[in-house]
């Protein structure tokens, strides 16, 4: 059983390294490439951490533990880099990674050497908290795949979300929950083999999918995809209808407007509308498309001296926002200022 586990372990590692190599070759050193490479290396570290020969070489084993310690956080960052088009590296993330590593090393050495005289109940509580922290980051990664799913205009990424949620996230949750239930005991051989087989299968699947990802899946690919050759005249009519509805009739003011509601209003298939906005107008997220209209109008209203009496909340409601928070976020993400700061600097 151990032999089979090791075979599956190194098949998975080989596939992950192939996947990372293809990714690096195809995308280079870009901001959202790093979380993917980091997550892949963390999985490799996780697979090696419970390999029995590693325990005989502490100079390799102890530094290697950084990777499995950070695997849940890396999973969350990986999810953000794929599904959050506004993802940017922040130094606060670096401090978070450092804190997670230090706490895990403290718990590891405390368990192995008990250098602090902690009661058994406190030690169990510490282990439980660490597992819950890991599970929290995994759940945050799943939420990134779920959040704004209906607003995603990149069809290949939209389809990928479901596979991602069910397969990758499910495996990681099962892994953490099994570790919690085992409470530090080694897993049964059958569970160990099943886990390694699942990781190997998923890495092979994602390696094959990477070779077939369409342009636009990753956010830094800016070259537009060619129009759909089957019905270019349909795209022209659809875009003209969309322009009339949004530019002339200002349908974007509709509160709670979604891509589905807009497609029903235009009497077109939803996937056609997604493709048109993504491929021809360059937007990857429907909310960003709506915000382009709403923030532009907000800037005009806030700069108008005759409308100084309008409060920001009233402007947000008039533009189709259901509350003030999403309006403030969209406005600051676009202009770099809050609505109040914009009004102050543009109406002097």
C-alpha positions in Angstrom: 0.0 0.0 0.0 2.9 2.4 0.8 4.4 1.6 -2.6 1.2 2.5 -4.4 0.9 5.7 -2.3 4.4 6.8 -3.3 3.7 6.1 -7.0 0.6 8.3 -6.9 2.4 10.9 -4.8 5.2 11.3 -7.4 2.8 11.1 -10.4 0.9 14.0 -8.8 4.1 15.9 -8.2 5.3 15.4 -11.8 2.0 16.6 -13.2 2.0 19.7 -11.0 5.5 20.6 -12.1 4.4 20.0 -15.7 1.4 22.3 -15.1 3.6 25.0 -13.6 6.1 24.8 -16.4 3.4 25.2 -19.0 2.0 28.1 -17.1 5.3 29.8 -16.8 6.2 29.2 -20.4 2.8 30.6 -21.6 2.4 33.6 -19.3 5.8 34.5 -17.8 6.3 36.4 -14.6 3.1 38.4 -14.2 1.2 39.4 -11.1 -1.5 36.8 -11.2 0.9 34.1 -12.4 2.7 34.1 -9.0 -0.3 32.9 -6.9 -0.8 30.0 -9.3 2.9 29.0 -9.1 2.9 29.5 -5.3 -0.2 27.3 -4.8 1.3 24.6 -7.0 4.5 24.5 -5.0 2.5 24.4 -1.8 0.7 21.3 -3.0 4.1 19.7 -3.9 5.3 20.5 -0.4 2.2 19.0 1.1 2.7 15.8 -0.9 6.3 15.6 0.2 5.8 16.5 3.9 4.3 13.1 4.8 6.8 11.1 2.7 8.6 8.9 5.2 12.2 9.6 4.0 11.7 13.3 4.5 11.5 12.7 8.3 15.1 11.4 8.3 16.5 14.7 6.9 15.4 17.6 9.2 17.5 20.1 7.3 15.2 19.5 4.3 12.0 18.6 6.1 11.7 21.7 8.4 12.1 24.4 5.7 9.8 22.4 3.5 7.0 22.7 6.1 6.5 26.3 5.0 4.7 25.1 1.9 2.0 22.9 3.5 1.5 25.4 6.2 0.7 28.0 3.6 -1.3 25.8 1.3 -4.8 27.0 2.4 -3.8 30.7 2.1 -2.2 30.0 -1.3 -5.5 28.3 -2.3 -7.3 31.5 -1.4 -4.8 33.7 -3.3 -5.0 31.4 -6.3 -8.8 31.7 -6.4 -8.6 35.5 -6.2 -6.0 35.7 -9.0 -8.3 33.7 -11.3 -11.8 34.9 -10.4 -11.2 38.4 -9.1 -10.3 40.7 -12.0 -9.4 43.5 -9.6 -6.9 41.3 -7.7 -3.6 43.1 -6.9 -0.8 42.1 -4.6 -0.7 44.1 -1.3 2.0 44.1 1.3 -0.6 43.2 3.9 -0.8 39.8 2.2 2.9 39.3 2.9 2.4 40.0 6.6 -0.5 37.6 6.7 1.7 34.8 5.2 4.4 35.5 7.7 2.0 35.4 10.6 0.5 32.1 9.4 4.0 30.5 9.1 5.1 31.7 12.5 2.0 30.4 14.2 2.2 27.0 12.5 5.9 26.6 13.3 5.2 27.5 16.9 2.4 24.9 17.1 4.6 22.3 15.3 7.6 22.6 17.7 5.3 22.8 20.7 3.7 19.5 19.7 7.1 17.9 19.0 9.2 19.3 21.9 6.7 20.9 24.3 9.0 23.8 25.1 6.2 25.5 26.9 4.3 23.8 29.8 0.9 24.1 28.2 -2.0 22.0 29.6 -3.3 19.3 27.2 -6.6 21.1 26.7 -4.8 24.3 25.6 -2.6 22.3 23.2 -5.7 20.7 21.7 -7.4 24.1 21.4 -4.3 25.5 19.6 -4.4 22.6 17.1 -8.1 23.0 16.6 -7.8 26.8 16.0 -5.1 26.2 13.4 -7.3 23.7 11.5 -10.2 26.1 11.6 -8.0 28.9 10.2 -7.0 26.6 7.4 -10.6 25.7 6.7 -11.5 29.4 6.8 -9.1 30.2 4.0 -10.3 27.2 2.0 -13.9 28.4 2.3 -12.8 31.9 1.3 -11.2 30.4 -1.8 -14.5 28.6 -2.6 -16.4 31.9 -2.1 -14.2 33.6 -4.6 -15.3 31.1 -7.2 -18.9 31.5 -6.2 -18.9 35.3 -5.8 -20.0 37.2 -8.9 -20.4 34.0 -10.8 -23.4 35.2 -12.7 -21.6 38.4 -13.7 -18.7 36.5 -15.3 -18.5 37.3 -19.0 -15.6 34.9 -19.8 -17.5 31.8 -20.8 -14.5 29.4 -20.4 -13.9 30.8 -16.9 -17.6 30.6 -16.1 -17.7 26.9 -17.0 -14.4 26.3 -15.1 -15.9 27.7 -11.9 -18.2 24.8 -11.4 -15.4 22.2 -11.9 -13.1 24.2 -9.7 -15.6 24.4 -6.8 -16.6 20.7 -6.9 -13.2 19.2 -7.5 -10.3 21.3 -6.1 -12.1 22.9 -3.2 -14.0 19.8 -2.3 -10.7 17.8 -2.1 -9.1 20.4 0.2 -12.0 20.6 2.5 -12.1 16.8 2.8 -8.4 16.8 3.5 -8.6 19.4 6.3 -11.7 17.8 7.9 -10.0 14.4 7.9 -7.0 15.8 9.6 -9.2 17.4 12.2 -11.0 14.1 12.9 -7.8 12.1 13.0 -6.3 14.6 15.6 -2.7 14.2 14.5 -2.8 10.4 14.0 -1.6 9.0 10.6 -4.4 8.5 8.1 -5.5 5.0 7.3 -3.7 3.6 4.2 -6.9 3.5 2.2 -7.6 7.2 2.8 -4.0 8.1 2.1 -4.1 6.3 -1.3 -7.5 7.8 -2.1 -6.2 11.3 -1.4 -3.0 10.9 -3.5 -5.0 9.4 -6.3 -7.4 12.3 -6.2 -4.6 14.8 -6.3 -2.9 13.0 -9.2 -6.2 12.8 -11.1 -6.9 16.5 -10.6 -3.5 17.6 -11.6 -3.7 15.5 -14.9 -7.1 17.0 -15.6 -5.9 20.6 -15.0 -2.8 20.0 -17.1 -5.0 18.9 -20.0 -7.4 21.8 -19.4 -4.5 24.3 -19.4 -3.6 23.3 -22.9 -7.1 24.1 -24.1 -7.8 27.3 -22.2 -9.2 29.9 -24.6 -7.7 33.4 -24.9 -9.1 35.7 -22.3 -9.3 33.1 -19.5 -6.5 34.7 -17.7 -6.9 38.4 -17.0 -3.6 39.6 -18.4 -4.3 38.3 -21.9 -5.4 41.5 -23.6 -5.6 40.4 -27.3 -9.2 40.3 -28.3 -10.7 37.0 -29.5 -12.0 37.0 -33.1 -15.7 37.5 -33.6 -17.9 34.4 -33.7 -17.7 33.5 -37.4 -21.0 31.7 -37.5 -23.1 34.8 -37.3 -21.2 38.1 -37.5 -24.3 40.0 -38.6 -26.1 38.8 -35.4 -23.3 40.4 -33.3 -23.7 43.7 -35.2 -27.4 43.7 -34.6 -27.0 42.7 -31.0 -24.4 45.4 -30.3 -26.5 48.0 -31.9 -29.5 46.9 -29.8 -27.3 46.9 -26.7 -26.0 50.4 -27.5 -29.5 51.7 -28.0 -30.7 50.2 -24.7 -27.7 51.3 -22.6 -26.5 54.5 -24.2 -29.8 56.0 -25.4 -32.4 54.6 -23.0 -29.9 54.4 -20.1 -31.2 51.0 -19.0 -28.2 50.7 -16.8 -30.1 52.8 -14.2 -32.2 49.7 -13.4 -31.6 48.6 -9.9 -30.5 45.0 -9.5 -29.8 44.7 -13.2 -28.1 41.3 -14.1 -26.9 39.8 -17.4 -29.9 37.5 -17.4 -32.4 40.3 -17.0 -30.7 42.3 -19.7 -30.7 39.3 -22.1 -34.4 38.8 -21.4 -35.1 42.4 -22.1 -33.2 42.2 -25.4 -34.8 38.7 -26.2 -31.4 37.1 -26.9 -29.7 34.1 -25.5 -27.7 34.9 -22.4 -24.4 33.3 -23.6 -24.6 35.4 -26.8 -24.8 38.6 -24.8 -21.9 37.5 -22.6 -19.8 36.8 -25.6 -20.7 40.1 -27.2 -19.8 42.3 -24.2 -16.7 40.3 -23.5 -15.3 39.9 -27.0 -16.4 43.1 -28.6 -16.4 45.6 -25.7 -13.6 44.1 -23.7 -15.3 43.6 -20.4 -14.7 40.5 -18.3 -17.3 41.1 -15.7 -20.9 42.4 -16.1 -20.6 44.5 -13.0 -17.6 46.3 -14.4 -19.6 47.0 -17.6 -22.5 48.5 -15.6 -20.1 50.5 -13.4 -18.5 52.1 -16.5 -21.8 53.8 -17.2 -22.8 54.5 -13.6 -19.4 55.9 -12.4 -19.1 58.1 -15.5 -22.6 59.6 -14.8 -21.7 59.9 -11.1 -18.6 61.9 -12.0 -20.8 64.3 -14.1 -23.4 64.7 -11.4 -20.8 65.2 -8.6 -19.0 67.8 -10.7 -22.2 69.8 -11.4 -22.4 72.9 -9.1 -26.1 73.0 -9.5 -26.4 69.5 -8.0 -24.4 70.1 -4.9 -27.5 69.6 -2.8 -27.9 66.0 -3.9 -26.4 63.7 -1.2 -24.2 60.8 -2.3 -26.7 58.2 -1.2 -29.4 59.8 -3.4 -27.0 59.8 -6.4 -26.2 56.1 -5.8 -29.9 55.1 -5.7 -30.6 57.1 -8.9 -27.8 55.3 -10.7 -29.2 51.9 -9.9 -27.2 50.9 -6.8 -29.2 49.2 -4.0 -26.9 50.6 -1.3 -24.1 53.1 -0.7 -21.2 50.6 -0.1 -21.0 49.1 -3.7 -21.3 52.6 -5.2 -18.4 53.8 -3.1 -16.3 50.8 -3.9 -17.0 51.0 -7.6 -16.3 54.7 -7.7 -13.0 54.5 -5.8 -11.8 51.5 -7.8 -12.4 53.5 -11.0 -11.3 57.1 -10.0 -9.0 56.5 -7.1 -11.2 58.8 -4.9 -14.3 58.5 -2.9 -17.4 60.3 -4.3 -17.1 63.0 -1.6 -13.4 63.6 -2.5 -14.3 63.8 -6.2 -17.0 66.4 -5.5 -14.7 68.4 -3.3 -11.9 68.5 -5.9 -14.0 69.1 -9.0 -16.5 71.7 -7.8 -14.1 74.3 -6.4 
